[in-house]
Amino acid sequence: MTVLSTTTRRPSAAARRFGYVIAVAINAVLLWLIHGWPGWDAVPFLTPETSQVLGVVDASLAVAIAVNVVQLGWDPRWLVTAGSLVTTAFGLAAMVRMLQVFPFDFGRGSAWDPLARTLLILGIAGTSIALLVYLVQLVRVRRLRG
């Protein structure tokens, strides 16, 4: 009889650091694209109401950058799980705000409008489940470490 381990093998420290650097770079580029060049207002389907969601979107990106910078120097499993919990919570807040404001205009009668709303709702549902998973993982990691 084979007993399955509850622990998984982590990628090497170098591979993890590379991933953190890539995550920082991607989030920094997104912030630059939103506020620098070309700017969010260059996107034709975004409405002026987009300014109402930028604060939470910026916070989500900034938190992701901060979490990954911390993990570059120190990344025990519990901290990675806690970081995932925090970044996922900020991502959820951004999606909820986008659904509330819905700063998109795809044109009258466009099929993109209901599709975008459906995708936001599915994203909110999936992210809510992810939050619960990360919370359970964090409790398990801390209990095993304890």
C-alpha positions in Angstrom: 0.0 0.0 0.0 1.3 3.4 -1.0 0.9 6.3 1.4 0.6 9.7 -0.3 2.5 12.6 1.3 0.7 15.7 2.3 3.7 17.8 1.5 4.8 18.8 -2.0 8.3 19.4 -3.2 9.0 23.1 -3.7 10.8 24.4 -6.8 14.4 25.4 -6.2 15.2 28.8 -4.4 16.5 30.1 -7.7 13.3 29.2 -9.6 11.2 30.7 -6.9 13.2 34.0 -6.9 12.9 34.1 -10.7 9.2 33.8 -10.4 9.1 36.6 -7.8 11.1 38.9 -10.1 8.8 38.2 -13.0 5.7 38.9 -10.9 7.2 42.2 -9.7 8.1 43.2 -13.3 4.7 42.3 -14.7 2.8 44.3 -12.0 5.2 47.3 -12.4 4.6 47.3 -16.1 0.8 47.2 -15.6 1.0 50.2 -13.3 3.2 52.0 -15.9 0.7 51.1 -18.7 -2.3 52.3 -16.6 -0.7 55.6 -15.4 2.1 56.2 -17.9 2.1 55.3 -21.5 -0.4 54.8 -23.1 -2.6 55.3 -20.0 -5.9 53.8 -19.2 -7.8 56.5 -21.1 -6.2 55.3 -24.4 -8.3 52.1 -24.2 -11.4 52.7 -26.3 -13.8 50.6 -24.3 -12.9 52.1 -20.9 -15.3 54.9 -19.7 -14.4 57.9 -17.5 -15.8 55.9 -14.6 -12.6 53.9 -14.8 -11.1 56.5 -12.4 -13.5 55.1 -9.7 -11.7 51.7 -9.8 -8.1 52.8 -10.2 -7.5 53.2 -6.5 -8.3 49.5 -5.7 -6.6 48.3 -8.9 -3.5 50.3 -8.0 -3.6 48.9 -4.5 -3.9 45.4 -5.8 -0.9 45.8 -8.1 1.2 47.6 -5.4 0.5 44.9 -2.8 1.5 42.2 -5.3 4.7 44.0 -5.9 5.4 44.4 -2.2 4.6 40.7 -1.4 6.9 39.5 -4.1 9.7 41.8 -3.1 9.5 40.5 0.5 9.5 36.9 -0.8 12.6 37.6 -2.9 14.5 37.8 0.4 12.6 35.4 2.5 10.0 32.8 1.4 9.0 30.2 4.0 5.9 28.3 3.0 3.7 30.1 5.6 4.8 33.5 4.3 4.1 32.5 0.7 0.7 31.3 1.7 0.0 34.5 3.7 1.2 36.6 0.7 -1.1 34.7 -1.6 -4.0 35.2 0.8 -3.4 39.0 0.9 -2.8 39.5 -2.8 -5.9 37.4 -3.6 -8.0 39.5 -1.2 -6.9 42.7 -2.9 -7.6 41.1 -6.3 -11.1 40.2 -5.1 -11.7 43.8 -3.9 -10.6 45.1 -7.3 -13.0 42.7 -9.2 -15.9 43.5 -6.9 -15.3 47.3 -7.5 -15.1 46.7 -11.2 -18.4 44.9 -11.2 -20.0 47.7 -9.1 -18.8 50.5 -11.3 -18.6 48.5 -14.6 -16.4 51.1 -16.4 -16.7 49.4 -19.8 -18.6 50.4 -22.9 -18.4 47.9 -25.7 -21.0 49.6 -27.8 -24.8 49.3 -27.9 -26.1 45.8 -28.2 -22.6 44.3 -28.0 -22.3 40.7 -26.7 -19.1 41.8 -24.9 -21.1 43.5 -22.1 -22.8 40.4 -20.7 -19.7 38.4 -21.3 -17.5 40.8 -19.3 -20.1 40.9 -16.5 -20.2 37.1 -16.5 -16.4 36.8 -16.4 -16.2 39.2 -13.5 -18.8 37.2 -11.6 -16.9 34.0 -12.3 -13.7 35.6 -11.3 -15.2 36.8 -8.0 -16.6 33.3 -7.3 -13.3 31.6 -8.1 -11.2 34.2 -6.1 -13.6 33.8 -3.1 -12.9 30.0 -3.2 -9.2 30.7 -3.5 -9.3 32.8 -0.4 -10.8 30.0 1.6 -8.2 27.6 0.2 -5.3 29.9 1.2 -6.8 30.4 4.6 -7.0 26.6 5.2 -3.5 26.2 3.8 -2.2 28.9 6.1 -3.8 27.3 9.2 -2.3 23.9 8.1 1.2 25.2 7.5 1.2 27.1 10.8 -0.1 24.0 12.6 2.6 21.7 11.0 5.3 24.2 11.9 3.9 24.8 15.4 
